[in-house]
Amino acid sequence: MNRLRILRFSSVIAVLLFAFASAIQISVIAKLEGKANGDWFGWHVANLGDINNDGFEDFAIGSAEGAGRVYIYFGSSTFDTVPDLLIKGDSVSNVLTGYSFETARDLNKDGYDDFMVQFFNGIKIWQVEVYLGSANPDTVPDYVLSDSIYGFGSFLGAGDMDSNGHTDIVVSTVAGSGWVHVYLQDTIFNSSNRFTYTDNQSLYGAYGMKVGDFNGDGYADMLTSSENVGPNGSSYIYFGRDTLVNSPDMVFPRKGYFAVGDINTDNVSDFGISYRLPAFYLGGTSLDTLPDVFIWTVAVGRINADTFGDIIFSDGDMFGVNGLVKVYLGGNPMDTFSD
């Protein structure tokens, strides 16, 4: 039986998956719900990694309830619907909490995964609060990044972009032409010195931002997009290197709505770009700007028991009434038929 896996898409249904040699049986084991209409419970869902290092992945669900809340659930062999941690804003100091949150990987290299949450205090100060994992994680932030730029922290990512052995924090903003900031980490947490990416085009970074090793060289890379060039915009990959540069290494003729994972089990990040035009690209030394598979993607994760990553796409039915989630099982090569 597979371990419960929560993928990064806006769903509040926990699914138990049984993998067999020739079929997959999918059963609902839990339904997680908001308290009232208008709470937007599930406006963001993210896998936080294993923040208490018990061998099970943990996840969070965002809600607009009150001044915003982040409900955190620890994975276990007997999953329940009671949140294990709750991070919430208040109407005075934090009017928007948890619109964005992501894993920060293992920032302090202690064996526990860490995570980060976006806050807005209503007086033009945006914050990204970093929480270190432990055997008994809490809701007191250990580090704070802040900025007055609108939308600071709208998308968050983490990876070792300069390959110095420490995970860096990547933060997007959406004000003006938009920026993506990289806080390069070392033995002491860095909350001020940062490198900035931008192309001075409208909505740079506003359609998503992801971090992964897309060319397989051991450096984490950054993927984002803007309105530049044509009605479908452009997406950019900036390769990680010892000294970062603000010039994209690759430009793709479509923008935003990214999903990242490894579908062909080569230990290199693959990615989908799914705004208007569906496209999925296989990472590696032969990565180019031609799609390898024309398929919509909202998340990539492990669904069945093989070594390949699998693709998730949320869709409507033929009449646009009911929601559907399609699963495309990964392979080498990958096909475009939903399983």
TORRO-658099 format. One record per residue: residue in one letter; y, x, z of N, C-alpha, C in turn. Coordinates in steps of 0.05 Angstrom, whole numbers, padded with zeros to 5 digits, always signed. Example, Ala and Ser with C-alpha at 12.3 -4.5 7.8 and 13.67 -1.06 7.14 Angstrom:
// TORRO-658099
A-00114+00264+00156-00090+00246+00156-00066+00264+00156S-00045+00257+00142-00021+00273+00143+00001+00258+00157
END
This chain:
// TORRO-658099
M-00024+00017+00000+00000+00000+00000+00025+00018+00000N+00045+00011-00016+00070+00026-00016+00086+00021+00009R+00102+00041+00017+00122+00037+00038+00144+00019+00027L+00155+00002+00045+00178-00014+00037+00201+00003+00027R+00211-00003+00003+00233+00012-00008+00256-00007-00015I+00279+00000-00005+00303-00016-00011+00320-00002-00032L+00325-00014-00054+00340-00002-00076+00369-00010-00074R+00386+00005-00089+00415+00000-00087+00423-00022-00107F+00417-00047-00100+00428-00069-00115+00433-00092-00096S+00452-00110-00103+00461-00130-00085+00441-00152-00081S+00421-00148-00065+00401-00167-00058+00396-00166-00029V+00390-00189-00017+00384-00190+00011+00355-00200+00016I+00339-00196-00004+00311-00203-00003+00295-00177+00001A+00280-00175+00022+00262-00152+00026+00235-00158+00013V+00225-00141-00003+00201-00146-00018+00179-00126-00011L+00155-00136-00006+00132-00120-00001+00116-00117-00027L+00109-00093-00034+00096-00088-00060+00068-00077-00055F+00048-00089-00067+00021-00079-00067+00014-00068-00094A+00008-00042-00096+00002-00029-00121-00028-00026-00125F-00038-00036-00148-00066-00033-00155-00067-00017-00181A-00091-00011-00189-00095+00005-00213-00084-00009-00238S-00085-00036-00238-00078-00050-00263-00056-00071-00259A-00046-00075-00234-00027-00096-00230-00010-00091-00205I+00012-00105-00203+00029-00104-00180+00033-00132-00169Q+00028-00136-00144+00033-00162-00131+00058-00160-00114I+00077-00177-00119+00102-00176-00105+00104-00201-00087S+00109-00195-00061+00111-00217-00041+00136-00213-00025V+00151-00235-00020+00174-00235-00002+00165-00233+00027I+00175-00213+00042+00168-00211+00070+00191-00218+00088A+00216-00218+00078+00239-00225+00095+00262-00234+00077K+00278-00252+00088+00302-00261+00075+00325-00257+00095L+00344-00240+00087+00366-00234+00104+00391-00249+00095E+00404-00264+00112+00425-00282+00104+00451-00277+00120G+00474-00283+00108+00499-00283+00122+00502-00307+00139K+00523-00307+00155+00527-00329+00175+00540-00353+00163A+00557-00349+00142+00572-00372+00132+00580-00367+00103N+00586-00389+00088+00596-00386+00061+00622-00370+00062G+00625-00352+00042+00649-00336+00041+00646-00309+00055D+00623-00304+00068+00618-00278+00081+00612-00257+00061W+00603-00265+00037+00595-00246+00016+00574-00226+00028F+00556-00236+00044+00535-00220+00055+00518-00209+00031G+00516-00182+00029+00502-00170+00007+00520-00161-00015W+00547-00160-00010+00565-00151-00031+00560-00122-00038H+00548-00108-00020+00538-00081-00026+00513-00076-00009V+00494-00063-00022+00469-00056-00008+00463-00027-00015A+00455-00011+00004+00450+00018-00001+00427+00028+00016N+00411+00045+00004+00391+00060+00018+00405+00084+00032L+00403+00086+00058+00416+00107+00073+00399+00131+00078G+00374+00131+00067+00355+00152+00074+00342+00147+00100D+00331+00167+00113+00317+00164+00138+00335+00174+00160I+00353+00158+00171+00374+00167+00190+00363+00173+00218N+00339+00161+00224+00327+00167+00250+00302+00184+00248N+00296+00193+00223+00275+00212+00218+00248+00203+00229D+00242+00177+00224+00216+00167+00234+00196+00163+00211G+00203+00173+00187+00185+00170+00164+00189+00146+00148F+00208+00128+00155+00214+00104+00140+00243+00104+00131E+00248+00096+00107+00275+00095+00097+00291+00072+00109D+00316+00076+00114+00333+00056+00126+00354+00046+00106F+00365+00022+00110+00384+00012+00090+00406-00004+00104A+00427-00009+00090+00450-00024+00100+00458-00046+00081I+00470-00068+00093+00480-00090+00077+00509-00095+00086G+00527-00098+00067+00555-00103+00073+00561-00133+00073S+00582-00140+00089+00590-00168+00091+00620-00169+00095A+00633-00190+00084+00662-00193+00088+00668-00209+00113E+00648-00215+00129+00652-00230+00154+00673-00216+00171G+00691-00233+00182+00712-00222+00199+00729-00202+00183A+00731-00178+00194+00746-00157+00180+00727-00138+00165G+00703-00147+00161+00683-00132+00146+00662-00121+00165R+00637-00121+00156+00615-00111+00173+00594-00096+00156V+00581-00077+00169+00558-00064+00156+00534-00067+00175Y+00514-00081+00165+00489-00085+00181+00469-00064+00172I+00458-00050+00191+00439-00028+00185+00412-00035+00197Y+00392-00033+00180+00364-00040+00187+00347-00015+00184F+00332-00008+00206+00314+00014+00205+00288+00005+00192G+00278+00021+00173+00252+00015+00162+00230+00019+00183S+00208+00005+00179+00185+00008+00197+00160-00005+00184S+00138-00001+00197+00113-00014+00187+00113-00044+00192T+00129-00053+00211+00131-00081+00218+00161-00090+00216F+00171-00092+00191+00199-00097+00187+00207-00124+00198D+00231-00125+00212+00241-00150+00221+00270-00154+00210T+00281-00177+00216+00307-00184+00204+00330-00180+00224V+00325-00167+00246+00346-00161+00266+00359-00134+00260P+00385-00133+00255+00398-00107+00249+00396-00089+00273D+00391-00063+00267+00389-00043+00289+00416-00031+00296L+00434-00031+00277+00461-00021+00283+00481-00040+00269L+00505-00043+00280+00526-00059+00268+00552-00044+00269I+00564-00039+00246+00590-00027+00245+00609-00049+00235K+00630-00054+00251+00648-00076+00243+00677-00068+00247G+00694-00079+00229+00723-00075+00232+00735-00096+00250D+00760-00092+00257+00774-00112+00272+00800-00119+00257S+00811-00142+00263+00834-00153+00247+00859-00137+00252V+00860-00120+00272+00884-00104+00278+00883-00077+00264S+00861-00062+00267+00861-00035+00257+00844-00031+00232N+00825-00048+00227+00808-00044+00203+00804-00071+00189V+00821-00077+00170+00820-00104+00157+00799-00105+00135L+00789-00082+00126+00769-00082+00106+00749-00060+00113T+00725-00068+00121+00705-00049+00130+00680-00053+00113G+00669-00030+00104+00643-00031+00092+00642-00042+00064Y+00664-00042+00049+00662-00049+00021+00645-00028+00007S+00646-00004+00016+00629+00018+00004+00616+00034+00027F+00591+00041+00023+00577+00058+00042+00553+00070+00027E+00546+00094+00034+00525+00108+00020+00512+00129+00039T+00489+00139+00031+00478+00162+00045+00495+00187+00040A+00497+00203+00061+00510+00229+00059+00490+00252+00058R+00465+00244+00055+00442+00263+00056+00442+00277+00083D+00433+00301+00085+00432+00315+00111+00455+00335+00112L+00478+00326+00121+00503+00342+00120+00500+00366+00139N+00490+00362+00163+00490+00383+00183+00463+00397+00185K+00445+00391+00166+00419+00405+00163+00403+00406+00188D+00401+00382+00201+00385+00380+00226+00360+00364+00222G+00354+00356+00197+00330+00341+00191+00334+00311+00191Y+00358+00301+00198+00364+00273+00198+00383+00267+00175D+00378+00246+00160+00397+00237+00139+00422+00225+00153D+00445+00229+00141+00470+00219+00151+00481+00199+00131F+00502+00184+00139+00513+00164+00121+00543+00162+00125M+00557+00149+00106+00586+00146+00107+00594+00118+00099V+00617+00109+00111+00626+00081+00108+00656+00082+00103Q+00665+00066+00084+00694+00064+00077+00707+00044+00096F+00732+00051+00105+00748+00033+00122+00776+00032+00110F+00790+00009+00114+00818+00007+00107+00832-00006+00131N+00854+00006+00141+00866-00004+00166+00890-00022+00162G+00896-00029+00137+00917-00048+00132+00945-00037+00131I+00949-00011+00137+00975+00001+00136+00975+00025+00118K+00961+00022+00096+00960+00041+00074+00944+00067+00081I+00928+00065+00101+00911+00088+00107+00882+00080+00102W+00869+00094+00084+00841+00090+00078+00824+00112+00091Q+00801+00106+00101+00784+00125+00114+00756+00124+00104V+00743+00147+00104+00714+00148+00100+00703+00161+00126E+00688+00145+00141+00677+00154+00166+00648+00163+00162V+00642+00186+00173+00615+00199+00169+00600+00197+00196Y+00576+00187+00194+00558+00183+00217+00534+00201+00215L+00529+00218+00234+00506+00236+00233+00481+00221+00244G+00459+00225+00230+00434+00213+00239+00423+00228+00263S+00406+00214+00278+00393+00226+00302+00370+00209+00310A+00355+00217+00331+00333+00201+00340+00343+00174+00350N+00369+00173+00359+00381+00148+00369+00409+00146+00356P+00411+00139+00331+00437+00138+00317+00455+00117+00330D+00481+00122+00329+00501+00104+00340+00522+00097+00319T+00542+00082+00328+00563+00073+00309+00590+00086+00315V+00589+00110+00327+00613+00126+00332+00615+00147+00310P+00636+00147+00294+00637+00166+00272+00640+00195+00282D+00626+00213+00269+00627+00241+00277+00649+00256+00262Y+00655+00247+00237+00676+00260+00221+00691+00238+00207V+00716+00243+00200+00732+00224+00186+00748+00237+00163L+00747+00226+00139+00764+00234+00117+00784+00211+00113S+00810+00218+00108+00830+00197+00105+00849+00203+00082D+00862+00182+00072+00881+00186+00050+00897+00160+00048S+00922+00162+00038+00939+00138+00034+00936+00127+00006I+00920+00141-00011+00917+00132-00039+00900+00106-00039Y+00909+00086-00054+00895+00060-00055+00867+00063-00064G+00848+00050-00050+00820+00050-00058+00805+00075-00052F+00816+00093-00036+00802+00117-00028+00775+00110-00015G+00754+00120-00027+00727+00114-00017+00714+00090-00031S+00725+00080-00053+00713+00057-00067+00685+00063-00076F+00680+00088-00084+00653+00097-00090+00648+00123-00076L+00624+00127-00065+00618+00151-00049+00593+00164-00059G+00592+00190-00057+00568+00205-00065+00565+00231-00049A+00543+00243-00051+00538+00268-00037+00518+00286-00052G+00523+00312-00052+00505+00331-00065+00517+00358-00063D+00501+00379-00068+00510+00406-00065+00521+00415-00093M+00547+00411-00097+00558+00416-00124+00564+00445-00129D+00567+00462-00108+00571+00490-00113+00547+00507-00105S+00525+00493-00099+00499+00505-00093+00501+00528-00072N+00516+00522-00050+00518+00541-00028+00499+00534-00005G+00482+00513-00009+00464+00505+00011+00474+00483+00030H+00499+00473+00025+00510+00452+00041+00518+00428+00024T+00512+00404+00033+00518+00380+00019+00548+00374+00019D+00559+00369-00005+00587+00363-00008+00591+00332-00009I+00614+00323-00001+00620+00294-00002+00639+00289-00025V+00632+00268-00041+00647+00261-00065+00659+00233-00061V+00685+00230-00065+00699+00205-00059+00716+00197-00083S+00714+00172-00092+00731+00163-00114+00755+00147-00103T+00777+00147-00118+00800+00130-00113+00806+00115-00139V+00820+00092-00136+00825+00076-00160+00855+00071-00165A+00872+00084-00149+00901+00079-00153+00911+00094-00177G+00931+00082-00191+00943+00095-00214+00922+00102-00235S+00921+00127-00243+00902+00136-00263+00875+00142-00250G+00873+00143-00224+00848+00148-00210+00841+00177-00207W+00826+00182-00186+00817+00209-00180+00789+00208-00168V+00775+00230-00170+00750+00234-00155+00753+00261-00140H+00751+00260-00114+00754+00283-00097+00728+00294-00087V+00725+00320-00087+00701+00333-00076+00709+00349-00051Y+00698+00342-00028+00702+00357-00004+00679+00377-00002L+00685+00402-00008+00664+00423-00009+00658+00432+00019Q+00633+00430+00027+00625+00435+00055+00613+00463+00058D+00615+00473+00083+00603+00498+00090+00592+00494+00118T+00591+00515+00134+00579+00514+00161+00596+00496+00179I+00622+00494+00174+00640+00477+00190+00650+00454+00172F+00649+00430+00182+00656+00406+00166+00685+00409+00156N+00688+00403+00130+00714+00405+00117+00725+00377+00111S+00748+00370+00123+00760+00344+00119+00786+00345+00104S+00794+00369+00095+00820+00372+00082+00819+00386+00055N+00807+00409+00054+00807+00424+00029+00788+00410+00009R+00799+00403-00015+00783+00388-00034+00790+00396-00062F+00770+00391-00080+00775+00394-00109+00778+00366-00121T+00795+00363-00141+00801+00337-00152+00795+00336-00182Y+00780+00315-00190+00775+00309-00219+00793+00286-00227T+00805+00287-00251+00819+00264-00263+00823+00270-00292D+00828+00249-00308+00835+00253-00336+00861+00238-00343N+00875+00228-00322+00900+00214-00325+00898+00190-00343Q+00875+00178-00344+00871+00153-00359+00867+00130-00340S+00872+00106-00350+00871+00082-00334+00842+00078-00322L+00842+00071-00296+00817+00063-00282+00796+00086-00282Y+00805+00110-00281+00787+00133-00278+00773+00130-00251G+00746+00129-00252+00730+00127-00228+00727+00098-00217A+00739+00078-00230+00739+00051-00220+00713+00036-00228Y+00698+00046-00247+00674+00032-00256+00649+00046-00244G+00653+00061-00224+00630+00074-00211+00631+00104-00211M+00616+00116-00194+00614+00145-00192+00587+00152-00180K+00573+00171-00191+00547+00179-00181+00544+00210-00181V+00528+00219-00163+00522+00248-00161+00492+00252-00165G+00485+00272-00181+00457+00279-00186+00456+00305-00202D+00433+00317-00204+00429+00341-00220+00420+00332-00247F+00438+00328-00266+00432+00316-00291+00422+00337-00312N+00428+00362-00308+00418+00382-00327+00397+00400-00315G+00389+00395-00291+00367+00409-00279+00371+00439-00272D+00397+00446-00266+00403+00474-00261+00405+00480-00231G+00400+00460-00214+00401+00464-00185+00427+00458-00172Y+00448+00454-00188+00474+00445-00179+00476+00415-00181A+00488+00401-00161+00493+00373-00164+00517+00369-00183D+00515+00348-00199+00536+00342-00219+00549+00315-00212M+00572+00309-00224+00586+00284-00219+00589+00268-00245L+00583+00243-00243+00584+00224-00266+00605+00202-00259T+00624+00198-00276+00643+00177-00273+00654+00168-00300S+00675+00150-00301+00684+00140-00327+00714+00132-00325S+00725+00125-00348+00752+00114-00349+00755+00097-00374E+00779+00086-00378+00784+00069-00401+00789+00085-00427N+00789+00110-00425+00797+00127-00448+00778+00123-00472V+00790+00120-00496+00776+00120-00521+00761+00093-00525G+00772+00075-00541+00758+00052-00550+00755+00030-00529P+00745+00006-00537+00743-00017-00519+00722-00013-00498N+00703+00005-00502+00682+00009-00483+00686+00034-00466G+00709+00047-00468+00716+00070-00451+00697+00093-00455S+00698+00112-00436+00682+00136-00437+00671+00142-00409S+00648+00155-00409+00638+00166-00384+00636+00196-00386Y+00638+00210-00363+00639+00239-00363+00619+00250-00343I+00607+00272-00350+00592+00288-00331+00606+00315-00328Y+00611+00322-00302+00622+00348-00295+00599+00363-00281F+00590+00384-00294+00569+00400-00282+00578+00415-00257G+00561+00416-00237+00567+00432-00214+00565+00462-00221R+00580+00478-00207+00580+00507-00212+00593+00520-00187D+00592+00547-00187+00603+00561-00164+00632+00555-00159T+00647+00552-00181+00676+00544-00179+00680+00520-00197L+00686+00497-00186+00688+00473-00201+00712+00473-00220V+00710+00459-00243+00732+00458-00262+00736+00429-00270N+00761+00421-00275+00768+00394-00282+00767+00390-00313S+00744+00396-00324+00740+00391-00353+00711+00380-00356P+00708+00356-00368+00681+00346-00370+00663+00363-00388D+00638+00366-00380+00619+00381-00396+00606+00363-00417M+00605+00337-00411+00594+00318-00430+00610+00292-00429V+00614+00280-00453+00629+00255-00455+00611+00235-00469F+00607+00211-00457+00590+00190-00468+00607+00166-00477P+00601+00154-00500+00618+00133-00512+00614+00106-00499R+00614+00104-00473+00611+00079-00459+00619+00084-00430K+00627+00064-00415+00636+00069-00388+00620+00053-00367G+00616+00065-00345+00611+00053-00320+00586+00036-00315Y+00584+00028-00289+00561+00014-00278+00536+00032-00280F+00535+00051-00262+00515+00072-00264+00491+00067-00245A+00468+00077-00254+00445+00079-00236+00431+00105-00242V+00422+00118-00220+00411+00145-00223+00383+00147-00209G+00365+00161-00222+00338+00165-00210+00322+00182-00230D+00297+00187-00223+00279+00203-00240+00257+00186-00250I+00258+00178-00275+00237+00159-00286+00215+00174-00300N+00218+00199-00307+00197+00213-00322+00185+00236-00306T+00189+00236-00280+00177+00254-00260+00179+00284-00268D+00204+00292-00277+00209+00320-00282+00227+00332-00261N+00233+00317-00239+00250+00326-00217+00278+00332-00226V+00288+00318-00246+00315+00319-00256+00326+00291-00256S+00352+00288-00249+00364+00261-00248+00367+00249-00276D+00357+00225-00280+00363+00209-00304+00383+00187-00296F+00396+00175-00316+00417+00156-00308+00421+00134-00330G+00430+00111-00321+00437+00089-00338+00466+00084-00337I+00478+00076-00360+00505+00066-00362+00504+00038-00374S+00513+00018-00359+00507-00009-00366+00531-00028-00367Y+00555-00018-00373+00578-00035-00377+00579-00043-00407R+00574-00068-00413+00574-00080-00440+00552-00069-00458L+00549-00043-00459+00529-00030-00477+00507-00017-00460P+00482-00027-00462+00461-00015-00445+00452+00012-00457A+00448+00031-00439+00439+00057-00448+00427+00072-00424F+00405+00086-00428+00392+00102-00407+00387+00130-00419Y+00393+00150-00403+00392+00178-00412+00373+00194-00394L+00356+00210-00407+00338+00227-00392+00352+00254-00388G+00354+00262-00362+00367+00287-00355+00349+00311-00362G+00361+00335-00361+00346+00359-00366+00362+00378-00384T+00349+00400-00391+00363+00420-00408+00369+00409-00436S+00354+00388-00444+00359+00377-00471+00377+00352-00470L+00390+00346-00447+00408+00323-00445+00429+00323-00466D+00432+00300-00480+00454+00297-00499+00466+00270-00496T+00485+00263-00514+00500+00238-00511+00487+00215-00526L+00463+00218-00537+00449+00197-00550+00429+00184-00530P+00431+00157-00527+00413+00144-00508+00383+00149-00515D+00367+00153-00494+00338+00156-00498+00324+00129-00498V+00335+00110-00482+00325+00083-00481+00348+00064-00480F+00348+00043-00496+00369+00023-00495+00360+00001-00476I+00369+00003-00451+00359-00015-00430+00381-00018-00409W+00386-00042-00399+00405-00047-00377+00393-00037-00351T+00410-00026-00334+00400-00015-00309+00420-00020-00286V+00410-00030-00263+00428-00031-00240+00417-00014-00217A+00392-00006-00218+00381+00011-00197+00356+00025-00208V+00350+00048-00197+00326+00063-00203+00312+00070-00177G+00286+00064-00175+00272+00070-00150+00242+00071-00156R+00226+00074-00135+00197+00074-00138+00186+00047-00131I+00175+00033-00150+00164+00006-00146+00134+00007-00142N+00120+00021-00160+00091+00022-00157+00082+00049-00147A+00057+00054-00146+00046+00077-00131+00044+00102-00148D+00054+00102-00173+00052+00126-00189+00076+00145-00184T+00078+00166-00199+00098+00186-00194+00125+00181-00208F+00125+00160-00225+00149+00155-00242+00168+00136-00227G+00194+00142-00231+00214+00123-00222+00214+00098-00240D+00224+00076-00229+00224+00051-00243+00252+00039-00244I+00257+00022-00264+00284+00012-00268+00285-00018-00260I+00307-00025-00247+00313-00052-00240+00337-00062-00255F+00336-00087-00265+00359-00100-00278+00361-00129-00269S+00384-00137-00259+00388-00165-00251+00400-00180-00275D+00389-00204-00279+00396-00219-00304+00395-00248-00297G+00407-00264-00315+00405-00293-00313+00383-00303-00331D+00375-00328-00328+00354-00339-00346+00367-00347-00372M+00352-00358-00390+00362-00365-00417+00384-00386-00417F+00385-00402-00395+00406-00422-00393+00429-00413-00374G+00427-00389-00363+00448-00379-00346+00450-00392-00319V+00427-00405-00310+00428-00420-00285+00416-00404-00262N+00392-00394-00267+00378-00380-00245+00379-00350-00249G+00380-00335-00227+00381-00306-00228+00353-00295-00231L+00350-00274-00246+00325-00260-00250+00329-00230-00244V+00308-00218-00234+00308-00188-00231+00285-00178-00248K+00290-00161-00267+00270-00150-00284+00262-00122-00275V+00237-00116-00276+00227-00090-00268+00215-00076-00293Y+00224-00052-00299+00213-00036-00320+00200-00012-00307L+00173-00011-00309+00159+00011-00296+00163+00037-00312G+00170+00059-00298+00175+00084-00311+00151+00097-00323G+00155+00115-00341+00133+00130-00354+00144+00152-00372N+00127+00165-00385+00135+00186-00404+00118+00184-00429P+00128+00170-00450+00155+00160-00453+00158+00133-00439M+00184+00124-00437+00191+00098-00426+00194+00078-00448D+00185+00053-00443+00189+00032-00463+00210+00012-00453T+00216-00008-00470+00237-00027-00464+00226-00055-00458F+00201-00056-00451+00189-00082-00445+00187-00085-00415S+00199-00107-00404+00199-00111-00375+00170-00117-00366D+00163-00104-00344+00136-00108-00332+00136-00131-00312
END
